[in-house]
Amino acid sequence: MTLSFFDQFMSPTFMGVPLMALALSLPWILYPAPSARWLNNRLLSLQGWFINRFTQQLLLPLNTGGHKWAALLASLMIFLITLNMLGLLPYTFTPTTQLSLNLGLAVPLWLATVIIGMRNQPTHALGHLLPEGTPGPLIPVLIVIETISLFIRPLALGVRLTANLTAGHLLIQLIATAAFVLLPLMPTVAILTSTVLVLLTLLEIAVAMIQAYVFVLLLTLYLQENV
């Protein structure tokens, strides 16, 4: 049976049991546990430095009320980066190419920011639906448009992450297949294609990190509007 290029995005199963839970729990096993020592090894020091720097950059647009989300946002960032990077390894599965998983992360977190805004400052939260100085005849139309844009936010978060990773994986597979087919026919062209494949892989490593950062950054901006 001929396999489709999209078969790599199917959720793996073992004896009929989906292995999505195993793929989601694997990143936490790879990271070292924190130590109570005064001096840590290089890996723990690098991990701590990265988390501290990222948290500082993440909390810049937030006021004091949003600092309570620091641990959650930093953990989500590391989790997404790890899943995206592991998915670039051969014979692995990338859970973040599944729209259901990305929406499962985006919708509850977006909804939490909206609920916080409605609870703490309902007038200010509802004020986002109607820009100041709007002409009277345009008020009903703008309220409908802003409400739709508000509810599209979690969908945009999930689709952006899914589409970028899916497109990158498809490009890598297409170019790798082309290089494999061209190798016995035109070795020079196959070598050039392999060079493009290496460069594309480096680009996908950057995309995997950037998309995780964008996902968390947009959540931070949504949170800033409601705290």
C-alpha positions in Angstrom: 0.0 0.0 0.0 1.3 3.4 -1.0 1.7 5.7 2.0 0.5 9.3 1.8 2.7 12.3 2.8 0.0 13.0 5.5 0.4 9.6 7.2 3.2 11.1 9.3 0.5 13.2 11.1 -1.6 10.3 12.1 -1.7 9.7 15.9 0.4 6.5 16.5 -1.3 3.6 18.2 -0.1 0.4 19.9 -2.5 -2.5 20.1 -5.3 0.0 19.5 -4.3 2.3 22.3 -3.4 5.9 21.2 0.2 6.9 22.2 -0.6 10.6 22.4 -0.3 10.6 26.2 3.1 9.0 26.0 4.3 11.6 23.5 3.0 14.4 25.7 4.7 13.0 28.9 8.1 12.3 27.2 9.4 16.0 27.4 9.2 16.1 31.1 11.3 13.0 31.5 14.1 14.6 29.4 14.6 17.6 31.7 16.8 17.2 34.8 15.2 17.7 38.2 16.2 20.8 40.2 18.9 20.3 42.8 19.2 21.7 46.3 22.9 22.2 46.0 24.6 25.5 46.0 26.4 24.8 42.7 24.7 22.9 39.9 26.1 21.2 36.8 26.3 23.0 33.5 23.0 21.6 32.2 21.0 22.7 35.2 22.7 26.1 35.1 21.9 26.6 31.4 18.3 25.5 32.0 17.9 27.9 34.9 19.5 30.8 32.9 17.2 30.2 29.9 14.0 30.0 32.1 15.0 33.2 34.0 15.8 35.2 30.8 12.6 34.0 29.1 10.5 34.8 32.1 11.9 38.3 32.3 11.2 39.0 28.7 7.7 37.5 29.0 6.7 39.6 32.0 7.9 43.0 30.5 4.4 43.9 29.1 2.6 42.6 32.1 1.7 44.5 35.3 2.1 43.0 38.7 -1.3 41.1 38.5 -0.1 39.1 35.5 3.1 37.9 37.2 1.1 35.1 38.8 1.1 33.4 35.4 4.9 33.3 35.1 5.3 29.7 36.0 2.4 28.5 33.8 3.6 30.5 30.8 7.3 29.5 31.2 6.3 25.8 31.6 4.1 26.0 28.5 6.9 27.6 26.5 9.4 24.8 27.4 6.8 22.2 26.8 6.0 23.4 23.3 9.6 23.9 22.3 10.5 20.4 23.4 7.5 18.8 21.5 8.4 20.8 18.4 12.1 20.0 18.5 11.5 16.3 19.2 9.2 16.1 16.2 12.1 17.0 13.9 13.9 13.7 14.8 13.5 10.8 12.4 10.7 8.3 13.1 9.1 10.5 15.7 5.6 11.9 16.1 4.9 15.6 16.6 1.8 16.1 18.8 1.7 19.8 18.0 0.8 19.1 14.4 -2.6 18.0 15.7 -5.2 20.8 15.7 -7.1 19.2 18.5 -4.2 19.3 20.9 -3.3 23.0 20.0 -6.9 24.0 20.5 -7.0 22.1 23.7 -4.1 24.3 24.9 -5.3 27.6 23.4 -9.0 27.6 24.3 -8.8 27.1 28.1 -5.9 29.6 28.5 -7.7 32.2 26.3 -10.9 31.6 28.2 -9.1 32.1 31.5 -7.8 35.5 30.4 -11.3 36.5 29.3 -12.9 35.3 32.6 -10.2 37.2 34.6 -11.0 40.4 32.6 -14.7 40.0 33.2 -14.3 39.4 36.9 -11.7 42.1 37.7 -12.7 44.9 35.3 -15.9 44.1 33.4 -16.3 47.6 32.1 -12.8 47.8 30.6 -13.1 44.3 29.2 -16.4 45.1 27.5 -14.9 48.4 26.3 -12.6 46.5 23.9 -15.7 45.6 21.9 -16.4 49.2 21.0 -13.5 51.6 20.1 -13.7 55.1 21.5 -15.1 57.7 19.1 -17.0 55.3 16.9 -19.9 56.9 14.9 -23.3 56.0 16.0 -24.4 54.1 12.9 -21.3 51.9 13.0 -21.7 50.8 16.7 -23.8 47.6 16.1 -21.5 46.5 13.2 -18.3 47.1 15.1 -19.6 45.3 18.2 -20.4 42.2 16.1 -17.0 42.4 14.3 -15.0 42.8 17.6 -17.0 40.0 19.2 -16.1 37.7 16.3 -12.5 38.7 16.4 -12.4 38.0 20.1 -13.7 34.4 19.7 -11.4 33.8 16.7 -8.3 34.4 18.9 -8.0 30.8 20.2 -8.7 29.3 16.8 -6.0 31.5 15.3 -3.5 30.4 18.0 -4.2 26.7 17.3 -4.3 27.0 13.5 -1.1 29.1 13.4 1.0 26.5 15.3 -0.5 23.6 13.5 -0.1 25.1 10.0 3.5 26.2 10.4 4.7 22.8 11.8 2.6 20.8 9.3 4.0 22.8 6.3 7.5 22.4 7.5 7.3 18.7 8.0 5.7 18.3 4.5 8.4 20.3 2.9 11.1 18.3 4.6 9.5 15.0 3.5 9.0 16.3 -0.1 12.6 17.4 -0.5 14.0 14.3 1.2 11.9 12.1 -1.2 13.1 14.1 -4.2 16.8 13.8 -3.1 16.3 10.0 -2.6 14.7 9.6 -6.1 17.3 11.8 -7.9 20.4 10.1 -6.3 20.7 7.3 -8.8 19.6 9.4 -11.8 21.3 12.8 -11.3 23.8 12.7 -8.3 24.8 16.3 -8.7 21.2 17.5 -8.5 20.6 15.1 -5.6 23.5 16.6 -3.7 22.2 20.1 -4.2 18.8 19.0 -3.1 20.3 17.5 0.0 22.0 20.8 0.8 18.6 22.5 0.5 17.3 19.9 2.9 19.9 20.6 5.5 19.2 24.3 5.3 15.5 23.7 5.5 16.0 21.6 8.6 17.9 24.4 10.2 15.1 26.7 9.3 12.6 24.3 10.8 14.5 24.2 14.1 14.2 28.0 14.2 10.5 27.8 13.3 9.9 25.2 16.1 11.3 27.6 18.7 9.7 30.8 17.2 6.2 29.3 17.0 6.3 28.2 20.6 7.4 31.7 21.6 4.7 33.3 19.5 2.0 31.1 21.0 3.0 32.1 24.5 3.6 35.7 23.6 0.1 36.1 22.2 -1.3 34.6 25.3 0.6 37.1 27.3 -0.8 40.0 25.2 -4.3 38.6 25.7 -3.7 38.5 29.4 -2.3 42.0 29.5 -5.7 43.3 28.1 -7.6 41.7 31.0 -5.4 42.3 34.1 
